[in-house]
Amino acid sequence: MESIGENVKRVLERVDAAALRAGAGKITLVAASKQNDAARVREAFDAGVRAFGENRVQELEDKLAAGAYEGAKLHFIGHLQRNKVKNVAGRVDLIESVDSPELMELIGRRALERGTVQEVLLEVNIGREEAKSGVLPEGLDELAGRAAEIPGIRVRGLMAIPPAGAPRRETLGYFRQMYNLFVDIRDKKYDNVDVCILSMGMSADFEDAIACGANTVRVGSAIFGRRAYPVK
Ligand SMILES: *Cc1c(COP(=O)(O)O)cnc(C)c1O
């Protein structure tokens, strides 16, 4: 099996090459570190990863306590339950998976209690999947408008997870739709909304995502190897 260090090196090279082809600026590689313990997270850090994404609150807490993310940015990328907001808001650099006014309110309140403003991304259910989180594309404007009324949060961009296992052509279509939504919302002026991040693309398709305008990619298995449970 390849080492985490070698995997990181290869993924960073592929990200750079894709950015060059796309004429893009700096791309943020977020290592999706679910199911990998603090020691493995540190291995990825030592190889050059400077941002990690967790999607389970308990894992995040355990690794945070172990100092796993020292020197790196920390993103929450999973579905955030209301009763877990207090464990996350104001403690991570970015919550990528915000999709309702209620969640924004709760996050904003907790962040202010901690004396901070929480940066968030709005998650879009771009494939209109029934069982998936995220706001539908047509609800995005209203959600961004609501964000402007909540002092404890700041919207920095959009995130999406297109349908798993879709043919490449279809996934490219979703990435392009996301880029269009991103440009639309970036060019509108809302208070508290300062959009510059487009987070899309995972191990199987991060180069395509970059080609379509992503500037943040979330890569798990290409760095850490295969996991026991699938992406949700
Ligand atoms: C696990 C995960 C990823 C990375 O998935 P891979 O296919 O292993 O690269 C990206 N985004 C989210 C939200 C995840 O939970």
The ligand as a Tripos MOL2 file, in Angstrom:
@<TRIPOS>MOLECULE
LIG
   15    15     1     0     0
SMALL
NO_CHARGES

@<TRIPOS>ATOM
      1 C1        -15.5500   11.7490    2.5230 C.3       1 LIG1
      2 C2        -15.9380   13.0100    1.8810 C.ar      1 LIG1
      3 C3        -15.2230   13.5020    0.7810 C.ar      1 LIG1
      4 C4        -14.0780   12.7580    0.1310 C.3       1 LIG1
      5 O1        -14.5150   11.6070   -0.5000 O.3       1 LIG1
      6 P1        -13.4650   10.6960   -1.3650 P.3       1 LIG1
      7 O2        -14.3040   10.1270   -2.4320 O.co2     1 LIG1
      8 O3        -12.9300    9.6810   -0.4290 O.co2     1 LIG1
      9 O4        -12.4190   11.6020   -1.8660 O.co2     1 LIG1
     10 C5        -15.6230   14.7180    0.2570 C.ar      1 LIG1
     11 N1        -16.6580   15.4250    0.7640 N.ar      1 LIG1
     12 C6        -17.3650   14.9820    1.8100 C.ar      1 LIG1
     13 C7        -18.4970   15.8050    2.3110 C.3       1 LIG1
     14 C8        -17.0360   13.7700    2.4000 C.ar      1 LIG1
     15 O5        -17.7490   13.3350    3.4290 O.3       1 LIG1
@<TRIPOS>BOND
     1     1     2 1
     2     2     3 ar
     3     2    14 ar
     4     3     4 1
     5     3    10 ar
     6     4     5 1
     7     5     6 1
     8     6     7 2
     9     6     8 1
    10     6     9 1
    11    10    11 ar
    12    11    12 ar
    13    12    13 1
    14    12    14 ar
    15    14    15 1
@<TRIPOS>SUBSTRUCTURE
     1 LIG1         1 GROUP 0 **** ****
